[in-house]
Amino acid sequence: MTTALITGSTAGLGAAFARRLAADGHDLVLVARDTERLRGQATELHDRHGIEAEVLTADLSADPGIDAVAARLSDRRNPVDLLVNNAGFGNKGRFLDVPMADELTMLKVHCEAVLRLTSAAVEAMRERGRGGVVNVASVAAFVPRGTYGASKAWVVQFTQGVAKDLAGSGVRLMALAPGFVRTEFHERAGMGTDNIPNWMWLDADNVVAAALADLSRGKSLSIPDPRYKTLMGAAKLVPRGLLGGITSRTGRKYGPQ
């Protein structure tokens, strides 16, 4: 029996990872800020799949929360075999419309927490010669579109760089870059979604299935849908200056209202 730790486990892709990994027989460490919601999730997954689900309440926008999760990942007596860094959020508004404190909080969660938790996990995994890390990014990483995209670009570059550094160690790292996924993400950020075309939406369970398949194949980057693979391939052919204008207009059309 192996153990997976998932941050932001109670909603969205985190919940989808928890469902899939529990169904596959993995024990879980569920990490989020809402203790009651975590307990409910842990009970449901235990009763449905017969796995052990540990609850760890932590706010990854603050050092004590990151420290607590890093300590759990460093526990050699109860090793974690797979880390899913999924916790994240979006800020509504253009740059300078969003308070600086909120921008810094986003970087804390998307970058510092991912850096520190990945480090804690892979150090222990490398000692055992096996393990995996999935860092959830976004296709926004590949277009010039604000602080959110910039933070996710960091996640992709960081993950792929570390994957190369650890090649041959038995530890796999992969950045997951989905497009629009039907989750609570936009609602919690106060973002309207009625103007997003249906064809752009992905199912969370399908995204997770594709991600885990790509991880097993040893990929360091997963774009889990042919539609978005095509879009990102096309984006590479567009000059960066022109792409910036297109994504700015598209963001206003399909992004927060």
Phi and psi in degrees as a GROMACS rama.xvg file:
@    title "Ramachandran Plot"
@    xaxis  label "Phi"
@    yaxis  label "Psi"
@TYPE xy
-108.893  164.809  THR-2
-122.519  134.686  THR-3
-117.699  137.138  ALA-4
-108.863  128.654  LEU-5
-124.583  122.766  ILE-6
-90.4318  149.288  THR-7
61.457  43.7337  GLY-8
-80.8813  -14.4602  SER-9
-87.6779  -5.74532  THR-10
-148.61  161.063  ALA-11
58.1477  -138.382  GLY-12
-63.0341  -32.5331  LEU-13
-60.25  -44.8113  GLY-14
-65.5536  -37.4329  ALA-15
-65.9601  -41.0488  ALA-16
-60.8838  -42.8942  PHE-17
-62.0621  -45.1472  ALA-18
-60.1039  -47.9953  ARG-19
-67.3661  -45.3752  ARG-20
-67.6847  -37.3987  LEU-21
-64.4669  -42.2259  ALA-22
-62.7696  -30.778  ALA-23
-82.4473  -0.966402  ASP-24
94.716  13.351  GLY-25
-85.8634  136.753  HIS-26
-70.3118  157.243  ASP-27
-130.826  149.245  LEU-28
-116.365  113.349  VAL-29
-99.1595  124.264  LEU-30
-121.432  126.806  VAL-31
-166.211  -177.432  ALA-32
-90.7363  -24.0615  ARG-33
-96.4639  104.416  ASP-34
-62.6271  -45.0067  THR-35
-64.6051  -41.1132  GLU-36
-65.8629  -38.5147  ARG-37
-61.3575  -44.5623  LEU-38
-63.3849  -41.0631  ARG-39
-62.8168  -42.2007  GLY-40
-64.0272  -44.3212  GLN-41
-61.8203  -43.281  ALA-42
-63.2537  -45.1287  THR-43
-61.666  -45.2077  GLU-44
-69.4769  -36.5314  LEU-45
-64.4501  -46.7371  HIS-46
-67.3248  -35.9351  ASP-47
-78.869  -36.9643  ARG-48
-118.483  -6.53727  HIS-49
72.1467  21.6132  GLY-50
-99.4016  165.524  ILE-51
-91.5237  131.883  GLU-52
-126.749  110.488  ALA-53
-89.538  140.913  GLU-54
-105.167  130.076  VAL-55
-133.684  104.844  LEU-56
-80.2224  123.508  THR-57
-156.878  139.266  ALA-58
-103.145  110.331  ASP-59
-80.4004  4.57132  LEU-60
-90.5408  3.13184  SER-61
-134.735  148.706  ALA-62
-57.281  -42.6897  ASP-63
-58.514  -37.7566  PRO-64
-66.7718  -44.811  GLY-65
-63.4672  -42.0094  ILE-66
-59.8895  -42.072  ASP-67
-64.3899  -43.0731  ALA-68
-70.7908  -40.0151  VAL-69
-61.0381  -39.0023  ALA-70
-63.433  -40.418  ALA-71
-65.5836  -39.0985  ARG-72
-67.8796  -25.2698  LEU-73
-88.2805  -3.43735  SER-74
-71.4407  106.665  ASP-75
-73.4201  -21.5872  ARG-76
-76.7632  -29.3456  ARG-77
-128.07  75.1004  ASN-78
-68.8708  148.568  PRO-79
-101.482  127.045  VAL-80
-95.1547  -23.7291  ASP-81
-141.039  126.851  LEU-82
-108.725  129.748  LEU-83
-115.677  103.661  VAL-84
-83.8661  91.1854  ASN-85
-109.244  -21.9379  ASN-86
-56.294  134.915  ALA-87
-179.917  173.08  GLY-88
-161.311  170.223  PHE-89
-121.682  150.033  GLY-90
-102.185  135.023  ASN-91
-83.8953  127.172  LYS-92
122.295  159.83  GLY-93
-79.3182  166.009  ARG-94
-58.0464  139.74  PHE-95
80.8644  -17.0724  LEU-96
-85.6196  -19.9648  ASP-97
-96.4168  131.289  VAL-98
-56.1234  141.608  PRO-99
-57.6613  -35.983  MET-100
-59.9244  -37.6575  ALA-101
-70.6605  -37.5285  ASP-102
-63.2845  -43.0166  GLU-103
-67.3609  -35.3376  LEU-104
-63.469  -41.1269  THR-105
-59.6745  -44.8062  MET-106
-65.2626  -34.1102  LEU-107
-60.6989  -46.2918  LYS-108
-75.8215  -46.8899  VAL-109
-77.4116  -30.2986  HIS-110
-113.857  -60.6223  CYS-111
-62.9726  -45.9764  GLU-112
-62.6885  -42.248  ALA-113
-62.7422  -42.8562  VAL-114
-60.2157  -51.3386  LEU-115
-70.0234  -39.6154  ARG-116
-73.3542  -37.4872  LEU-117
-62.0854  -42.6067  THR-118
-60.9546  -46.5151  SER-119
-62.139  -41.1013  ALA-120
-68.8722  -49.7279  ALA-121
-72.5646  -25.8718  VAL-122
-61.5689  -45.7647  GLU-123
-70.5713  -38.3082  ALA-124
-65.4753  -40.5751  MET-125
-63.3491  -35.1552  ARG-126
-61.4116  -35.5994  GLU-127
-87.3607  -14.4366  ARG-128
78.7859  20.8633  GLY-129
-164.256  157.599  ARG-130
143.3  171.176  GLY-131
-150.211  151.89  GLY-132
-133.562  129.393  VAL-133
-114.574  117.28  VAL-134
-104.213  116.949  ASN-135
-78.8382  118.833  VAL-136
-112.264  -134.562  ALA-137
-171.795  156.005  SER-138
-65.6465  -15.3169  VAL-139
-61.0415  -17.0479  ALA-140
-64.9375  -21.1128  ALA-141
-103.364  5.39786  PHE-142
-131.799  146.577  VAL-143
-73.9816  93.5909  PRO-144
-146.052  74.1038  ARG-145
74.3779  -175.451  GLY-146
-65.4965  -38.3446  THR-147
-60.0552  -50.8273  TYR-148
-61.1657  -39.1803  GLY-149
-63.4756  -41.131  ALA-150
-66.575  -36.5471  SER-151
-74.874  -30.0856  LYS-152
-62.988  -39.2192  ALA-153
-60.3353  -43.2142  TRP-154
-59.2844  -44.4436  VAL-155
-63.9505  -50.0469  VAL-156
-63.7999  -42.6806  GLN-157
-60.8976  -48.4193  PHE-158
-64.3755  -44.9962  THR-159
-68.446  -33.6064  GLN-160
-65.8314  -45.3852  GLY-161
-66.3204  -36.8939  VAL-162
-57.4599  -39.9858  ALA-163
-68.2034  -41.5839  LYS-164
-62.259  -32.2251  ASP-165
-100.292  10.2282  LEU-166
-57.0937  132.767  ALA-167
87.6305  -4.29963  GLY-168
-86.9065  -12.3414  SER-169
91.2303  -1.84264  GLY-170
-106.157  125.42  VAL-171
-105.51  138.026  ARG-172
-126.201  140.393  LEU-173
-146.299  135.418  MET-174
-92.3239  131.461  ALA-175
-103.976  122.276  LEU-176
-124.531  81.6509  ALA-177
-83.5947  170.582  PRO-178
-94.664  -142.039  GLY-179
-68.0847  123.672  PHE-180
-119.384  137.626  VAL-181
-74.2861  95.7829  ARG-182
-141.363  -169.91  THR-183
-83.0456  -2.17962  GLU-184
-53.2012  -54.5485  PHE-185
-69.7324  -38.1983  HIS-186
-62.1583  -43.5191  GLU-187
-67.5648  -26.1268  ARG-188
-88.8308  -1.24799  ALA-189
72.3542  27.6066  GLY-190
-98.8452  133.063  MET-191
-74.7999  145.864  GLY-192
-127.464  1.11962  THR-193
-63.1415  -23.5434  ASP-194
-91.9341  5.49301  ASN-195
-90.2941  123.073  ILE-196
-59.4923  147.229  PRO-197
-59.1956  -33.7224  ASN-198
-67.7767  -17.004  TRP-199
-85.5282  -9.01983  MET-200
-86.6351  141.249  TRP-201
-116.181  153.9  LEU-202
-89.2006  132.515  ASP-203
-60.8037  -42.2301  ALA-204
-65.004  -37.3289  ASP-205
-68.0721  -37.6608  ASN-206
-62.0232  -44.2728  VAL-207
-64.8092  -42.8353  VAL-208
-59.6885  -44.251  ALA-209
-65.8053  -39.0486  ALA-210
-63.6246  -46.6881  ALA-211
-65.9935  -34.2571  LEU-212
-65.4087  -42.3822  ALA-213
-66.2676  -37.7785  ASP-214
-61.7067  -42.3407  LEU-215
-66.0643  -24.9962  SER-216
-83.8356  -5.10329  ARG-217
85.3749  17.9051  GLY-218
-73.3773  147.008  LYS-219
-98.676  -7.45665  SER-220
-143.119  131.131  LEU-221
-122.818  118.422  SER-222
-109.89  98.4159  ILE-223
-86.6704  47.2578  PRO-224
-170.284  135.868  ASP-225
-59.1894  -32.9098  PRO-226
-62.1174  -46.1704  ARG-227
-76.4835  -29.7085  TYR-228
-61.8886  -40.8112  LYS-229
-65.7002  -44.3272  THR-230
-62.0243  -43.1896  LEU-231
-70.9647  -32.9741  MET-232
-64.2322  -40.9986  GLY-233
-66.6817  -36.8614  ALA-234
-61.9656  -29.8892  ALA-235
-66.947  -22.9005  LYS-236
-87.7156  -9.87569  LEU-237
-94.2379  131.502  VAL-238
-54.5351  144.298  PRO-239
-59.6698  -39.3017  ARG-240
-62.9459  -44.4907  GLY-241
-67.0165  -40.6733  LEU-242
-61.3657  -37.7482  LEU-243
-60.2599  -41.6001  GLY-244
-67.3277  -41.1375  GLY-245
-63.5175  -47.281  ILE-246
-69.5071  -29.6523  THR-247
-65.0402  -45.5558  SER-248
-67.1954  -40.7713  ARG-249
-65.5968  -38.51  THR-250
-61.3356  -39.6294  GLY-251
-69.5845  -29.116  ARG-252
-80.9747  -42.9111  LYS-253
-109.161  -1.48536  TYR-254
-101.803  -152.427  GLY-255
-58.6601  141.077  PRO-256
